C-alpha cells in the first residue's frame, strides 16, 4: 500500500510539474483556467518547501547515525516536573519533523526515558526546531506574528501536554511491542555492516521519499481547496473564529503535511482564513495528523494514544482561542 501511494504521488508530481498547456492544446485538449491555477499553486508550494525538506531529512539522518539515544537521555534531568522544560528545550534544537521524532522517542523510552519527557519531545521538536522556524519565517514574512505565536504556543503546549500525560499515566510503560522490537529481543536481527556515511544517505533518501508523498498529496489537496472551495460555504463556516479554527485543525489532520513545509501550505490559505485559524493549523498539524496518528498506534498502546489525541485536540483548540481573545 505504501508503495502504491508513493507511485501515485510521484505520478501526480510529474503530471503537474511537467504540465504544459501548449502541448495539450496541440492535441486538442482544452484545460479550464481553474486547473491552470491549481497547477500554479501546486508548483509554487513544492518549490518553496523542497529545500527545507532536504535540509530536514539530512539533519535527521545525521542525528540518527551519529548521536546516540543514550547521549540524549543523559542530558535530561531526573525531576519529573522541571524536566518538562528541559525536554521542550531539547526538542527545540532537534531538527526533526513529527514522523522522525516518534521512532526516536520510542527508542529513548525503551532505554529508560520517562514517558512524559518523551511526549514533550514528540510535541516540541516538530514545532520548535530551527528548520521549522526558518520555513515559517520565510512563508510569513509579511506577518511575523504567526512565527512568534507558533513558537511560543509550541513551547507552552508541549509542556502542558506532557504534564497532563504524567498526571494520567505516571511512569507506566505505554509502549507496544513491534516486529522490530520482537526481533531484537529474540536475538535474530541481521546486521549489515556499512559505513555511517552510507547509512546516513540511505536514511535520508528513505525519509525524503516517505515524507515527499505526503507533501505532494498535501500540496495538491491544498491547491484544489484554494481554487474550488465554495466561498459562500466558507463564509458561513468561518463566520466565527471557533468555526474557522476547527476547520483548519481538521484540514491540518487530513492533509498530514510535514512540519518543515506546512507553513507554505498555510500561507496559501491566508486570503480565506484568519490569523488565528492559520495558527491552529500550524500548531495542531505537527502534534497530530493522519500519518503520525498511524505511527502513534504502531508504537504505543491504544488507550494511551486515544487519550493523547483527545488531550492534544482540546489543549490546542482552547489555547488558540485564548490567544485570539486576549492577545490578538
C-alpha positions in Angstrom: 0.0 0.0 0.0 2.8 2.4 0.9 4.5 1.6 -2.5 1.2 2.3 -4.3 0.8 5.6 -2.6 4.3 6.6 -3.3 3.9 5.7 -7.0 0.7 7.7 -7.3 2.2 10.7 -5.6 5.2 10.6 -8.0 2.8 10.4 -11.0 0.8 13.4 -9.6 4.0 15.3 -9.2 5.3 14.5 -12.7 1.9 15.3 -14.3 1.6 18.7 -12.6 5.2 19.7 -12.7 5.6 19.0 -16.4 2.2 20.4 -17.2 2.3 22.3 -20.5 -0.8 23.9 -22.0 0.8 24.3 -25.5 1.4 20.5 -25.8 -2.2 19.8 -24.6 -3.7 22.3 -27.0 -1.7 20.8 -29.8 -3.6 17.5 -29.2 -6.9 19.4 -29.0 -7.1 19.2 -25.2 -8.5 22.4 -23.6 -7.8 22.8 -19.9 -10.1 25.1 -17.8 -8.4 28.1 -16.3 -9.2 26.8 -12.8 -6.9 23.8 -13.3 -4.2 26.1 -14.5 -4.5 27.9 -11.3 -4.3 24.6 -9.3 -1.1 23.8 -11.1 0.4 27.2 -10.4 -0.3 26.9 -6.7 0.9 23.3 -6.5 4.2 24.0 -8.1 4.8 27.1 -6.0 4.2 25.2 -2.8 6.6 22.4 -3.8 9.4 24.6 -5.0 9.3 26.6 -1.7 9.1 23.5 0.5 11.6 21.1 -1.0 14.8 22.8 0.2 13.6 22.7 3.8 12.6 19.0 3.4 16.0 18.2 2.1 17.7 20.0 4.9 15.4 18.4 7.4 15.9 14.8 6.2 19.7 15.0 6.1 19.9 16.6 9.5 17.6 13.9 10.9 19.7 11.2 9.2 22.9 12.7 10.7 21.3 12.6 14.2 20.1 9.1 13.6 23.5 7.8 12.8 25.9 9.9 14.8 24.0 10.9 18.0 23.0 8.0 20.3 19.8 7.9 22.2 21.8 7.3 25.4 23.5 10.7 25.0 20.1 12.4 24.6 18.8 10.7 27.7 21.7 11.8 29.8 21.1 15.5 29.2 17.6 15.3 30.7 17.2 15.9 34.5 15.6 13.4 36.8 13.0 15.7 38.3 9.5 14.8 37.0 8.3 18.4 36.6 11.4 20.5 36.0 12.4 18.0 33.3 9.4 19.1 31.2 11.1 22.4 30.4 14.4 20.8 29.6 12.7 18.3 27.3 11.0 21.1 25.5 14.3 23.0 25.1 15.9 19.8 23.8 13.1 19.5 21.3 13.9 23.0 20.1 17.4 22.0 18.9 16.4 18.7 17.3 15.8 19.5 13.6 13.4 16.6 13.0 9.7 16.5 11.9 6.8 14.7 13.6 7.5 11.5 11.6 11.1 11.3 12.5 10.8 12.1 16.2 8.3 9.3 17.1 10.7 6.4 16.4 13.5 8.2 18.2 11.3 8.8 21.3 10.2 5.2 21.3 13.9 4.1 21.5 14.6 6.7 24.2 11.7 5.4 26.3 12.9 1.8 25.9 16.3 3.0 27.2 14.7 4.5 30.3 13.5 8.0 29.5 10.3 8.8 31.4 7.1 8.6 29.3 6.1 12.3 29.8 9.6 13.5 28.8 9.2 11.6 25.6 5.8 13.1 25.0 7.2 16.6 25.4 9.9 15.8 22.9 7.3 14.5 20.4 5.3 17.6 20.8 8.1 20.2 20.9 10.6 19.0 18.2 8.2 19.2 15.2 7.3 22.9 16.0 10.3 24.4 17.7 13.2 23.1 15.7 15.2 25.7 13.7 14.2 24.4 10.3 10.5 24.9 11.1 11.2 28.3 12.4 13.1 29.2 9.2 10.4 27.9 6.9 7.7 29.7 8.9 9.7 32.9 8.8 10.1 32.6 5.0 6.4 31.7 4.4 5.0 34.5 6.6 7.5 37.4 6.1 4.5 39.8 5.8 3.2 38.8 9.2 5.9 37.6 11.6 3.4 37.4 14.5 2.4 34.0 13.1 6.0 32.9 13.7 6.2 34.2 17.2 2.9 32.8 18.3 3.7 29.4 16.7 6.9 29.1 18.5 5.5 30.4 21.8 2.4 28.1 21.7 4.5 25.1 20.7 6.8 25.5 23.7 3.9 26.0 26.2 1.6 23.3 24.8 4.4 20.7 24.8 4.9 21.3 28.5 1.2 21.3 29.3 0.5 18.1 27.3 3.5 16.4 29.0 2.2 17.5 32.4 -1.2 16.1 31.7 0.2 12.8 30.5 2.3 12.5 33.6 -0.7 13.1 35.9 -2.7 10.4 33.9 -0.1 7.7 33.3 2.9 8.5 35.6 5.9 6.3 34.7 3.9 3.3 33.4 5.0 1.6 30.3 2.8 2.5 27.4 4.9 1.1 24.6 3.6 -1.6 22.2 5.8 -4.4 21.0 6.7 -4.0 17.4 8.1 -6.5 14.9 11.5 -4.8 15.1 11.4 -5.0 18.9 10.5 -8.7 19.0 13.2 -9.4 16.5 15.8 -7.7 18.6 14.5 -9.3 21.8 14.8 -12.7 20.2 18.4 -12.0 19.1 17.7 -12.9 15.5 18.2 -9.5 13.9 20.5 -9.5 11.0 23.0 -6.6 10.7 24.6 -5.4 7.6 28.0 -3.6 8.0 28.0 -0.4 6.1 29.7 2.9 6.8 27.8 5.5 8.8 28.1 7.9 5.9 26.3 5.5 3.5 23.7 4.7 6.2 23.1 8.5 6.6 22.4 8.8 2.9 20.2 5.7 2.9 18.2 7.0 5.9 17.9 10.5 4.3 16.7 9.1 1.0 14.1 6.8 2.6 12.8 9.6 4.8 12.7 12.0 1.9 10.6 9.8 -0.3 8.4 8.7 2.6 7.6 12.3 3.6 7.6 13.5 0.0 4.5 11.6 -1.0 2.6 13.3 1.9 3.9 16.7 0.9 2.9 16.1 -2.8 -0.7 15.0 -1.9 -1.0 17.7 0.7 0.1 20.4 -1.7 -2.2 19.0 -4.4 -5.2 18.9 -2.0 -4.4 22.4 -0.7 -4.3 23.7 -4.3 -7.7 22.2 -5.1 -9.2 23.6 -1.9 -7.8 27.0 -2.7 -9.3 27.0 -6.2 -12.6 25.1 -5.8 -13.6 25.8 -2.3 -17.1 27.3 -2.2 -16.6 30.8 -0.9 -20.2 31.1 0.2 -20.0 27.9 2.2 -16.6 29.0 3.5 -18.0 32.3 4.7 -20.8 30.5 6.5 -18.5 28.0 8.2 -15.9 30.6 9.2 -18.3 33.2 10.4 -16.9 32.6 13.9 -13.3 32.2 15.0 -14.2 28.9 16.7 -15.6 27.5 13.5 -12.6 28.6 11.4 -10.2 27.3 14.0 -11.9 23.9 14.0 -11.9 23.7 10.2 -8.2 24.5 9.9 -7.4 21.9 12.6 -9.4 19.4 10.6 -7.5 20.3 7.5 -4.2 20.0 9.3 -5.1 16.5 10.4 -6.2 15.4 6.9 -3.5 17.0 4.8 -0.8 15.4 7.1 2.0 17.8 6.0 5.5 17.7 7.3 6.0 20.5 9.9 9.1 21.7 7.9 6.9 22.6 5.0 3.3 23.1 6.3 3.9 26.9 6.6 3.9 27.3 2.9 0.6 25.5 2.6 -0.8 27.6 5.4 0.3 30.8 3.8 -1.7 29.8 0.7 -4.9 29.9 2.8 -4.1 33.4 4.2 -6.7 35.1 1.9 -9.5 32.8 3.1 -8.8 32.3 6.8 -7.9 34.4 9.8 -4.5 34.5 11.5 -6.0 32.6 14.5 -7.2 29.7 12.3 -3.9 29.7 10.5 -2.1 29.5 13.8 -4.3 26.5 14.8 -3.3 24.8 11.5 0.4 25.4 12.2 0.3 24.2 15.8 -2.1 21.3 15.6 -0.7 19.6 12.4 2.8 18.8 13.8 1.2 17.5 17.0 -1.5 15.3 15.5 -2.2 14.4 11.9 -3.2 11.3 10.0 0.3 10.0 9.3 1.7 10.4 12.8 -1.5 9.0 14.3 -0.8 5.8 12.5 2.7 5.9 14.0 1.3 6.5 17.4 -0.9 3.4 17.2 2.0 1.4 15.9 4.4 2.3 18.7 2.1 2.9 21.7 -0.9 1.3 23.4 -4.3 2.1 22.1 -5.7 3.6 25.2 -2.7 5.9 25.6 -2.9 7.1 22.0 -6.7 7.9 22.3 -6.1 9.9 25.4 -3.1 11.7 23.9 -5.2 12.6 20.8 -8.0 14.0 22.9 -5.6 15.9 25.1 -3.8 17.4 22.1 -7.0 18.5 20.4 -8.6 20.0 23.5 -5.4 21.8 24.6 -4.6 23.2 21.2 -8.2 24.5 20.5 -8.6 26.1 23.8 -5.1 27.7 23.8 -5.5 29.1 20.3 -8.9 30.6 21.2 -7.3 32.2 24.3 -4.6 33.7 22.2 -7.2 35.1 19.9 -9.4 36.7 22.6 -6.6 38.0 24.8 -3.6 38.7 22.6 -4.9 39.2 19.1 
